[in-house]
């Protein structure tokens, strides 16, 4: 037999992306003063999530609280026996099995859960080959829930032909459940964080410098005074023509102000819009690598690189949209930075913004603002016509004013010009700022409406996110299929395998998510599968892409029981734990099975408890129990375990026959 030197050279370091906690779901939460019925209901959730030890603990609490029914007893046996043979039970677990069986009432077939209990009892009692078909038919006659629980949890309970038959039933069930409920198109949603609600930058209030107000008010007052004085001087002459000239000049000035203000605003807004799309002229200082702004940078770079318009060169697209990318990035960073929002929660918004830019590019409306802000003919007519009328009126009225009073008339005219020019300029800036606020508010309302629509579309897309029990069922199905494939590769039947065990670890750069008070689930796993046979250990190292259900065996190893020198777990569960298997003639086989994670804990969660639940779901305690026994005693452990268990099971068989009548 070959022996191992090193299992997974790439397993020395495992990183995972930031975790997601679906905080809006109270799936596993249990009130502090929970009743036995509530404890039992929570136990079923944990059992469906393959967190067997926690489920077993909660069921025992419910039983201790006086909640004992045939349904409770059915699941009490399921949690105790799940995934193990009778010979793998520890002495205290065998004692519990005796106690449960001794407490069972007479099993009545009219009670559906009693019928399920009777089927389990038949599996526990010694079955000859001739009775195999009868027992299988009895299980198949049960309701689907009970049948699936037995095939899903107790496939390893028997030996010989019965075990092979049960295993094939279990694998067939796993094959059907592996792609059940549209797994391929839904599973990614489990790892997607709850999207953050859309926000928009608030409109900046009108900001007019005090000097502009002073110039406008003072200039208007002085201009009015000068015009009144010129009117009085003209009145002295008693002629009508100068009055008409002054009136024409005032009308022309008004028209010029209206047209000029509109043109000034359009030019100012156009420059502001162009600044948003203009590529940055200087390189900005890089944001901190792990900071929020840097993560938003990466999101924009990723999606602008992915959402390239059809028929457009990627390099050209990125160069032409550099300014827009910078502007949108700065906006998103500004509106979300202070609220402690994880960058992945706004990835939907970044995708929407980038998709909107691409859509405008493809429709050739990305610079539509240029057409909208072009100076219209009406504005041109008001400016030119007003200026012409002002000049004509001035040429008509000013000579009369100067003739009436050369010194004062000239002074009042110069005062009118000197006060009007700065007043008009300040008035342009004031009007432009007020119009900017109105237009900004309209744009903000349009943005908010579009973003909320995109948000609701995305939330609807995520509405069928898988539950944790669906994730657990898919993962358990993957495990069974992988075990079956490994046994086929090694040409083993289930009855040849004393026990099988997994070491599960998150793969590098995987995503992870969980429900409150629930175990972590990962998008990609690194698995070490151990098959214990009479001849030694068969080991397979497997990379599992949980999102696609694709797997790849990276290494296969065979070694004798006495080749195992030591098995241990290093580290603290809440910080970092590493599984290490040492062979006498090889380097340690190590894989990191847990990572520190305190950032996602909610107010009622405990880091140690979450770590324990995650390791429980991964079956680590069962695997350690098996491998530590092998490391301590070698092949003798198997013999001693069988001998000790057989003595206890002989007594159990008699009691079970009594229950079955």
Number of C-alpha atoms within 10 A of each C-alpha: 8 8 16 21 15 17 22 17 10 11 16 11 12 18 14 16 12 15 20 22 22 17 15 9 11 12 18 19 14 14 9 6 8 12 15 20 17 15 24 25 19 21 28 24 18 28 24 18 23 28 25 25 22 20 27 22 16 22 27 21 17 22 18 11 13 11 17 18 13 18 15 20 23 23 25 23 19 22 25 21 24 21 20 20 17 20 21 21 16 14 13 9 14 20 14 14 18 17 11 14 18 13 10 16 11 12 18 12 12 8 12 16 22 21 22 28 25 22 24 20 18 20 21 19 18 17 17 10 11 10 11 18 12 12 18 17 11 16 23 17 14 17 13 11 9 22 16 18 19 25 21 24 20 25 27 26 22 24 20 15 17 24 21 18 18 24 24 15 18 23 22 16 17 24 16 11 18 23 15 13 13 10 18 14 12 17 22 17 16 27 23 20 21 18 20 18 14 21 16 15 13 10 15 10 13 15 10 15 11 9 10 19 16 13 20 23 16 16 24 20 16 19 23 15 15 21 18 13 17 28 17 13 20 26 16 11 13 10 11 10 13 25 19 14 22 24 18 22 24 18 17 25 24 17 22 25 20 17 24 23 22 23 21 17 22 20 17 16 20 18 12 12 15 15 14 17 19 16 17 15 7 6 6 7 6 9 12 10 9 8 11 19 21 17 19 21 19 13 20 21 16 13 17 24 14 13 17 20 17 9 7 11 10 16 10 11 17 16 11 14 19 18 19 21 24 17 17 17 21 14 15 22 17 13 14 20 15 9 7 8 13 18 25 20 16 22 20 21 22 22 19 18 21 23 18 15 20 21 15 15 17 15 9 10 14 17 13 10 13 17 11 11 17 12 17 13 10 9 18 16 14 21 24 16 17 25 22 17 22 24 16 16 23 20 15 19 22 19 15 22 27 19 14 18 15 12 11 15 22 17 14 21 19 14 17 21 15 14 21 22 16 17 23 21 17 22 22 21 20 21 17 23 19 16 17 20 16 15 14 16 16 13 13 17 13 11 16 16 13 14 20 15 13 18 20 14 12 15 16 11 12 18 11 13 17 18 16 24 17 19 20 20 20 24 23 21 24 23 20 20 19 21 21 18 13 21 17 12 11 14 10 15 15 28 18 18 20 19 21 21 25 21 23 22 24 27 25 16 13 19 22 21 23 22 21 22 24 26 26 24 25 24 22 24 20 26 23 21 23 24 23 23 20 13 14 20 26 20 23 23 20 21 20 23 17 21 19 15 17 11 17 12 15 13 14 17 17 19 17 21 24 17 20 24 18 17 22 15 17 14 13 14 22 18 14 15 18 20 21 17 22 20 23 14 13 16 14 20 19 23 28 24 23 25 19 13 16 13 9 16 14 13 6 8 15 13 18 14 15 21 24 21 21 23 21 18 25 25 20 20 15 19 18 18 14 19 21 19 18 25 21 16 15 19 19 14 17 21 13 12 15 15 13 13 18 14 10 16 20 12 11 19 15 12 15 19 14 9 16 13 7
